[in-house]
Amino acid sequence: MAKAIGLPIKRFIAATNVNDTVPRYLKTGEWTPEATIPTLSNAMDVSQPNNWPRIEELCKVKGWGLNELGSGAVTDEETAVTLKAMFEAGYLCEPHGAIAYRVLEEQLQDGEYGLFLCTAHPAKFKESVDEILGQDIPLPGPLAKHAVMDLLSVEQDADFAQLREYLMKVAG
């Protein structure tokens, strides 16, 4: 969208985890989704991304060739190494952002600058970030406040009679 309204952007890079349908498509021209593999970057665990047709259509309408897009795929091991390196450099990130950063860093050429986008706080992936970094990252204030509250959910068997009885009781 930024490029479409005139921001002087040289190229975009489609970075993903091992669920690499888009990078493979950009290399081969063949759309061949495979079974989805669970990863540290679970929001990217999609073998048929439904936003891809919109990206292709925007490129078509604007006359941008798909060959102008960079792409890359990153393993969980590479994600963890990158997340650690970013943290050691003073930036607390999460797995998806680490993937974007790694592929950007690999593809920047001399004299180029790049931006990578993160859309989630590391606390959203606290368990994996804590494990990778070997420490307990602090929660942001509003989240920390709610993290200590009692859970309001109730576990039940998949039994309609039990659910009905519970709902009738709480409806009072």
FENDA-V131551 format. One record per residue. N is the residue number from 1. NEAR is the number of other C-alpha atoms within 12 Angstrom. Layout:
N;NEAR, N;NEAR
This chain:
1;14, 2;12, 3;15, 4;17, 5;9, 6;10, 7;10, 8;12, 9;19, 10;20, 11;26, 12;30, 13;33, 14;39, 15;39, 16;40, 17;40, 18;32, 19;34, 20;32, 21;34, 22;38, 23;33, 24;25, 25;27, 26;26, 27;21, 28;13, 29;13, 30;12, 31;19, 32;19, 33;21, 34;18, 35;14, 36;19, 37;22, 38;17, 39;27, 40;34, 41;39, 42;23, 43;25, 44;33, 45;27, 46;25, 47;28, 48;22, 49;26, 50;14, 51;15, 52;21, 53;15, 54;13, 55;23, 56;23, 57;15, 58;19, 59;22, 60;16, 61;13, 62;16, 63;13, 64;20, 65;18, 66;29, 67;21, 68;19, 69;25, 70;28, 71;32, 72;31, 73;36, 74;35, 75;29, 76;29, 77;21, 78;27, 79;35, 80;32, 81;24, 82;34, 83;37, 84;28, 85;21, 86;26, 87;25, 88;13, 89;11, 90;10, 91;19, 92;30, 93;41, 94;41, 95;50, 96;41, 97;37, 98;42, 99;42, 100;38, 101;35, 102;39, 103;32, 104;31, 105;24, 106;21, 107;25, 108;21, 109;12, 110;9, 111;7, 112;14, 113;14, 114;23, 115;20, 116;22, 117;23, 118;22, 119;17, 120;18, 121;22, 122;31, 123;25, 124;27, 125;27, 126;29, 127;20, 128;28, 129;35, 130;25, 131;18, 132;31, 133;27, 134;15, 135;15, 136;16, 137;24, 138;20, 139;22, 140;15, 141;11, 142;12, 143;16, 144;15, 145;12, 146;13, 147;16, 148;11, 149;11, 150;9, 151;9, 152;7, 153;7, 154;12, 155;11, 156;14, 157;11, 158;9, 159;11, 160;11, 161;12, 162;15, 163;16, 164;15, 165;14, 166;17, 167;14, 168;11, 169;10, 170;10, 171;8, 172;7
